[in-house]
Amino acid sequence: MKYQIKLSIFISFLLINCSVKETEFEIICTKKVSKEYSYNSIGFIENSYGKLNIKTISHYDKEGKLKEVFWNRSNGFLKYTLSELKNDVALLNSFDIDTIYSDKKYISYIKEKKNDTIFYLSNDEVIIEIKKKGLD
């Protein structure tokens, strides 16, 4: 009986650890545009900062390592994996994103935190950092 309880606790612990994803986050790089501006109809965010044109969406793992990038194009988002970007260094450099994330890049920006989202503001640029934690 004693071993059965220990075994069930151990199995429960393993199941919980295996089903919870590591905390991941994404960085959305945007630029403020006029209300009339049109490029990609699904490539905009409208919020209290105005109409924001999404330039890139970068997905990072728990350790802050880049996993993939979505680049806003006129006909939708183009996805690049880290291995594809490493093969095309010029493209990676053109995105101006970090392969290992550091918020030190935004030290001169105004920082606003709202729930699980951090906004970095500088002139017409808005960087949005969203933390995610979910179940498989």
ChimeraX attribute file (.defattr): number of C-alpha atoms within 10 A of each C-alpha:
attribute: neighborCount
match mode: 1-to-1
recipient: residues
	/A:1	6
	/A:2	6
	/A:3	8
	/A:4	9
	/A:5	10
	/A:6	11
	/A:7	12
	/A:8	11
	/A:9	12
	/A:10	11
	/A:11	12
	/A:12	12
	/A:13	11
	/A:14	11
	/A:15	11
	/A:16	11
	/A:17	11
	/A:18	12
	/A:19	11
	/A:20	12
	/A:21	15
	/A:22	15
	/A:23	14
	/A:24	17
	/A:25	21
	/A:26	21
	/A:27	21
	/A:28	19
	/A:29	22
	/A:30	22
	/A:31	19
	/A:32	19
	/A:33	15
	/A:34	10
	/A:35	10
	/A:36	6
	/A:37	13
	/A:38	12
	/A:39	13
	/A:40	15
	/A:41	12
	/A:42	13
	/A:43	20
	/A:44	20
	/A:45	16
	/A:46	11
	/A:47	8
	/A:48	6
	/A:49	11
	/A:50	13
	/A:51	18
	/A:52	22
	/A:53	25
	/A:54	23
	/A:55	17
	/A:56	23
	/A:57	22
	/A:58	24
	/A:59	19
	/A:60	22
	/A:61	18
	/A:62	14
	/A:63	12
	/A:64	17
	/A:65	16
	/A:66	20
	/A:67	16
	/A:68	20
	/A:69	24
	/A:70	18
	/A:71	19
	/A:72	20
	/A:73	14
	/A:74	13
	/A:75	11
	/A:76	14
	/A:77	18
	/A:78	12
	/A:79	14
	/A:80	15
	/A:81	14
	/A:82	15
	/A:83	10
	/A:84	13
	/A:85	17
	/A:86	12
	/A:87	10
	/A:88	11
	/A:89	10
	/A:90	10
	/A:91	12
	/A:92	18
	/A:93	11
	/A:94	8
	/A:95	15
	/A:96	10
	/A:97	18
	/A:98	16
	/A:99	17
	/A:100	12
	/A:101	16
	/A:102	12
	/A:103	9
	/A:104	8
	/A:105	10
	/A:106	13
	/A:107	10
	/A:108	10
	/A:109	16
	/A:110	12
	/A:111	15
	/A:112	11
	/A:113	11
	/A:114	8
	/A:115	7
	/A:116	10
	/A:117	15
	/A:118	16
	/A:119	18
	/A:120	19
	/A:121	19
	/A:122	14
	/A:123	9
	/A:124	11
	/A:125	16
	/A:126	22
	/A:127	21
	/A:128	19
	/A:129	20
	/A:130	17
	/A:131	15
	/A:132	15
	/A:133	12
	/A:134	10
	/A:135	9
	/A:136	7
